[in-house]
Amino acid sequence: MTAPSNRKEAYRLQRDRDRADRTRAREGMLRGEERYLQPRDRGPARKFAREWVDSRRLPGQYFLPVMLGIMILSMLPFPVEVRSIVLAVYSVSVPLVLVLVIPSSLYTSNKVKKEAAAKFPDENLKGVGFYAAMRALQIRPLRYPKPTVRPGGIPIPPKN
């Protein structure tokens, strides 16, 4: 390997190395490799929480799409006689969705904490329940790190 001839060349080479490192780290994060994960996602208890949430269909994962649909419906121009019906549906559906999601999040949090404590007695479990509840609220394709199991617990084969 030869040294760059000038400073401009050295900066260009450094940028290329940095870009390659960032690409490698990003791909590792998306695959779920432990060394590339952020500190909040590391550890066997967090991996267990991710797999527990990803192996189930929970009401929380439908919260954001449903709320988006409700918001879009509330902004569309409807005739006056239909608008009152739409607003009534809107005013009933928002609290109803929240009433369904909050208990589901509490159940997810408590269940994951309990199972993680039984499976990892010596592991630090601080925040594992909240981590699982927040992951359950995310839309499945947008979860990070990407899910490694399908609903039902079937492992997703790695892509080559």
ROTI-283380 format. One record per residue: residue in three letters; x, y negated, z of N, C-alpha, C, CB in turn. Coordinates in steps of 0.05 Angstrom, whole numbers, plus 32768, in hexadecimal, padded with zeros to 4 digits. Each point is the difference from the previous one (the first is absolute). Glycine has a CB too. Layout:
BEGIN
ALAXYZXYZXYZXYZ/...
This chain:
BEGIN
MET8011801780007FEF7FE9800080127FE780007FDB80198018/THR80207FD57FD680117FE87FFE7FF17FE9800D801680107FD6/ALA7FFA7FDD80347FF57FE8800D7FF57FEE7FEA802180038026/PRO7FCA7FEE7FE17FF47FED7FED80157FEA7FF97FD1800A8011/SER802C7FEC7FD780147FEC7FF77FFA7FE4800C8006801B7FD6/ASN7FE17FDF80307FFA7FE6800C7FE98002801480107FEA7FD5/ARG7FEA800180377FEB800080157FE480067FF5801C7FDF801A/LYS7FDF80167FCE7FE680047FF47FFB801E7FFA80037FD37FEB/GLU8012803B800C7FFF801C7FFB7FFC8010801A801D7FFA7FD8/ALA7FF07FFD803D7FFE800D801A7FE47FFE800B80307FF6800A/TYR7FC47FF27FF47FE47FFC80097FED80117FF0800B7FD1800D/ARG7FF980317FD97FEF80117FEF8001801D800880067FE07FDA/LEU8012802A802B8004801C80097FF38005801B802B80027FE6/GLN7FD77FEA802C7FF48003801A7FE280007FFF80277FE98014/ARG7FCE80067FDA7FE280007FFC7FF7801B7FF580017FCE7FF8/ASP800E803D7FF57FF9801A7FF580008016801580127FF17FD4/ARG8003800F803D8002801380167FE97FFD8014803280017FFB/ASP7FC87FE6800C7FEA7FFB80137FE580097FF4801A7FD98013/ARG7FE280217FD37FE780087FF37FFD801F800180027FD77FE2/ALA8014803780188000801D80007FFA800B801C802180017FD9/ASP7FEB7FF2803C7FFC8008801C7FE27FFC800880307FF5800B/ARG7FC57FF47FED7FE47FFA80067FED80137FF3800C7FD08006/THR7FFA80377FE17FF080137FF18001801B800D80087FE77FD5/ARG80108023803380038019800D7FF08001801B802E80067FEA/ALA7FD57FE380257FF27FFF801A7FE27FFF7FFC80277FE88013/ARG7FCF800A7FD97FE37FFF7FFC7FF5801B7FF880057FD07FF2/GLU8009803E7FFC7FF7801A7FF880018013801780117FF87FD2/GLY80038006803F8002801180187FE97FFA8013803180027FFB/MET7FC87FE480087FE97FF980127FE6800B7FF580187FD6800D/LEU7FE480287FD97FE7800A7FF47FFE801F800380007FD97FE0/ARG80178035801F8000801D80047FFD8007801D801D80057FD8/GLY7FE77FE8803A7FFE8005801D8019800B800D7FD180097FF7/GLU80467FF37FFC80198009800C80057FEF801A8013800E7FD2/GLU7FF38001804380027FF4801B80157FE980017FF3802C8013/ARG80247FD77FE080147FEB80037FF97FE67FF1802280258004/TYR7FCC7FDC7FE97FF97FE87FF27FE77FF2800B801480147FD8/LEU7FDE7FFA803B7FE87FF4800B80067FE980137FEA802D7FFC/GLN80027FC2800780027FEA80137FFF800C801C7FEA7FDF7FE0/PRO8020801380347FFF800B801C7FE48008800980297FE4800A/ARG7FC3800D7FEE7FE4800680097FF6801A7FF57FF87FD08003/ASP8014803B7FE77FF780187FF48011801880067FEE7FE47FDC/ARG8027801980348013801680057FF88011801780247FE47FEE/GLY7FE5803580127FFB801280167FEC80157FFA800C7FDB801E/PRO7FF7803C7FF07FEE80167FFB7FE37FFA80088026801F8006/ALA7FD67FD1800F7FE57FFA80097FF17FEF7FEB800F80028030/ARG80007FEB7FC47FF47FEF7FEB7FFA80107FE780187FD88012/LYS7FFA803B7FE77FFB80117FE97FE780118005803280017FF6/PHE7FCC800A80237FE8800F80077FE77FEF7FFD801C801C8020/ALA7FE57FCB7FEA7FE97FEE7FFE7FF87FFB7FE3800D7FEB802B/ARG800780107FC47FFB7FFC7FE37FF280187FF480287FE17FFD/GLU7FE4803780087FF480187FF57FE48006800B802F80127FF9/TRP7FCD7FE880207FE68005800C7FEB7FEE7FF28015800C802D/VAL7FF17FDB7FD07FED7FED7FF37FFD80077FE2800D7FDC8020/ASP8008802B7FD37FFF80057FE37FF1801A7FFA802A7FE77FFA/SER7FD5802B80197FF3801A7FFB7FE27FFF8005802A8017800D/ARG7FCB7FD27FF97FE37FFD80057FF47FE97FF080088012802E/ARG7FDF7FF07FCE7FF17FE97FF47FF27FF280177FF980187FD3/LEU80107FD080327FF67FF180177FF07FE87FF68027800F801D/PRO7FC57FE87FF27FEF7FE97FF880117FE77FFC7FDA80148018/GLY803B7FE97FF680107FE77FFF800D7FFB7FE4800980068030/GLN7FFD80107FC1800C7FFC7FE77FED7FF47FEB801E8026800A/TYR7FC87FDC7FFC7FEC7FF47FEE7FF87FE480087FF0802E7FF6/PHE801B7FC880217FF87FE6800B80067FEA7FED80088011802E/LEU80117FED7FC880077FE97FEE7FF180017FE6802D80008015/PRO7FD180177FDD7FF07FFF7FE77FE37FF98004801F80227FEF/VAL7FD57FE880277FE47FF980057FFD7FE280067FF8802F8012/MET801A7FC77FFF7FFE7FE3800680047FEF7FE78011800A802E/LEU80017FFE7FC180057FF17FE77FE780017FEE8031800B8002/GLY7FC2800C7FFC7FE880037FF17FE97FEE800B800E802E7FF4/ILE7FF07FD280277FEC7FF0800D80057FE27FFA7FFA80238024/MET801F7FD57FDE80077FE47FFC7FFA7FF77FE3802380038023/ILE7FE4800F7FCA7FFA7FF97FE47FE27FFF7FFB802B80167FF2/LEU7FC67FFC80197FE37FFF7FFC7FF47FE7800C7FFF80328001/SER800D7FC580167FF47FE8800C80067FE67FF080058017802D/MET80107FEA7FC280077FE87FF07FF380007FE4802B7FFF8019/LEU7FCA80177FDE7FF480007FE67FE67FF080008015802D7FF7/PRO7FE67FC67FF37FE67FF07FFE7FE980137FFA80197FD77FF1/PHE7FD4802A80227FE880107FFD7FE87FED7FFF801580288018/PRO7FD57FE17FDC7FE87FF080017FF77FFD801E7FF280117FD2/VAL7FFF7FDA80337FF97FF9801C7FF38017800F7FFB7FD07FF0/GLU7FF3803D80037FF18016800E8013801880067FD67FF17FE9/VAL803E8013800780138016800580167FF780137FF780137FD2/ARG80107FD4802E80167FF580117FFA8005801D800A7FDD7FDD/SER7FDE8020802C7FF98004801C8004801D80087FE07FDB7FFE/ILE801A80387FF08005801C8005801D800680027FD6800C7FE8/VAL803A7FE98006801D80047FFF800C7FF5801A80017FFE7FCE/LEU7FF77FEB803A800B7FF480197FF8801080197FFF7FD37FEA/ALA7FE9803880157FF7801180178011801A80017FD17FED7FFC/VAL8034801F7FED801280177FFF801C7FF980097FE580137FDA/TYR80247FD6801E801B7FF7800880017FFC801E80067FEA7FD3/SER7FE78009803880007FFA801D7FFD801980117FEE7FD27FF5/VAL8006804380007FFD8019800F801980127FFB7FCD7FFD7FFC/SER803E80037FEC801580137FF9801A7FFA800D7FE980087FD5/VAL801E7FDE802E801A7FF9800C8002800A801D80027FD77FE2/PRO7FEB8023802F8002800B801B7FFE801F80017FEC7FD68011/LEU800580357FDD7FFD801D7FFF801B800D7FF97FD07FFC7FF2/VAL803E7FF97FFB801A800B7FF880137FFD80187FF97FF47FCF/LEU80077FF6803E80117FFC80187FF98014801680057FCF7FF4/VAL7FE2803580107FF780138015800A801C7FF97FD87FE3800A/LEU802A80247FDD800A801A7FF8801E800280017FD880057FE3/VAL80367FE68017801D80007FFE800E7FFE801B7FFC7FEB7FD3/ILE7FFA8005803F800D7FFD801A8000801A80107FF27FCF8000/PRO7FF8803F800380018019800E801280157FF27FD27FF78012/SER802E80087FD4801180137FF1801E7FFA80057FDC80047FDD/SER802B7FE28025801C7FF9800680078008801C7FFD7FD97FE0/LEU7FF18023803380068008801C8003801E80027FE67FD88011/TYR800880377FE18002801D8000801B80097FF47FCE80037FFC/THR80397FF17FED801A80077FF380177FFB80127FEC7FF67FD4/SER80147FF2803980167FF980118003801380187FF97FD17FF3/ASN7FF18035801A8000801280188008801C7FF87FDD7FE38016/LYS801880277FD48005801B7FF7801D80047FF97FD180047FEF/VAL803A7FE98002801C80027FF780137FFE80197FF57FEC7FD3/LYS80058002803F80117FFE80188000801A80107FF67FCE8002/LYS7FF2803D80017FFD80198010800F80177FF27FD47FF08011/GLU802980137FD5800D80167FF2801E7FFC7FFE7FD680077FE6/ALA80337FE08017801C7FFA7FFE800D8005801B7FF87FDE7FDC/ALA7FFB801B803A800B8005801B8003801E80057FEA7FD58010/ALA8003803B7FE68002801D80048017800C7FEE7FCF8001800B/LYS80347FF47FDD8013800B7FEE801D7FF580057FDB80047FDE/PHE80277FE3802B801A7FF4800480027FF5801D80037FF47FCF/PRO8000801D80457FFF7FF7801C80177FED80077FE9802A800B/ASP802E7FD97FE880177FEF800780037FE77FEE801680298011/GLU7FD87FD47FDC80027FEA7FED7FF37FE7800B800080207FDA/ASN800A7FC8801E7FF47FE780087FE77FFC7FEE802D7FEC800E/LEU7FBC80147FFE7FE67FFE7FF27FF47FE480007FF98030800A/LYS80167FBD7FFF7FF57FE580027FF87FF57FE4801D7FF78028/GLY7FCA80027FD57FF57FF57FE77FF880147FEB801C7FDA800A/VAL7FE680407FFC7FFA80147FEC7FE280017FF98027801B8010/GLY7FC87FE180037FE37FFF7FFC7FF87FE87FEF7FF98018802B/PHE80127FD17FDB7FFA7FE87FF1800B80037FE380027FE4802A/TYR801580287FD3800C80057FE67FED80127FEF802F7FFC8014/ALA7FC780197FF87FEE80127FF27FE57FF17FF9801580288018/ALA7FE17FC97FFA7FE77FF17FFB80037FEC7FE97FF380068030/MET80237FEC7FD080057FEC7FEB8004800E7FE580157FE18021/ARG7FF980367FDF8003800F7FE77FE5800A7FF6802F800E800E/ALA7FC07FFA80047FE5800A7FF87FEF7FEA7FF4800380218024/LEU80037FC67FE17FF17FE97FF5800A7FF97FE47FF87FEF802E/GLN801F801B7FCA800B7FF97FE67FF480117FEA802B7FF28016/ILE7FD380037FD27FF6800E7FE9801580157FF97FE57FD87FEF/ARG80138041800E801480167FFD80167FFB7FEB7FDB801E800E/PRO801F7FD97FDA80157FFC7FEC80147FEA80087FE180107FDD/LEU80177FDE803580117FEA80088010800580197FE07FE27FEA/ARG801E80368022800E80068018801E80027FFB7FD780188012/TYR80387FE08002801D80017FFF800A800B801A80027FD97FDF/PRO800F803A8022800A80117FEA7FE980107FF4802D80038016/LYS7FD780057FD17FEB800E7FF17FF88019800F80127FED7FD5/PRO7FD4801A802A7FF68019800D800F80187FF57FD37FEB8007/THR80338028800B800D80197FF87FED80178001802C7FEE8010/VAL7FBC800E7FF97FEC801580017FE67FF57FF5801680158028/ARG7FDB7FFC7FCC7FE57FF97FF67FEC80048016800D800D7FD0/PRO7FDB7FE8802D7FEB800680137FFB801E80027FEB7FD37FF7/GLY8014803880207FFE801C8004801B800C80087FDC80017FDF/GLY80397FEF8021801A800A80098011800D7FEB7FEC8005802C/ILE800C7FFA7FBB800F800C7FEA80187FEF7FF97FD680177FEE/PRO80427FF3801380187FEF7FFA7FFF7FF77FE2801B80198024/ILE7FEF7FCF7FD880027FF67FE4801C80087FF67FE07FD8800A/PRO802180367FDF801A80087FF680107FE87FF87FED802C7FF0/PRO802E7FD4801580107FE97FF880027FFD7FE2801A8005802A/LYS7FE77FE37FCC80037FFB7FE3801E80007FF97FD57FE47FFF/ASN803080297FEA801C80017FF780077FE97FEE7FFF80318004/
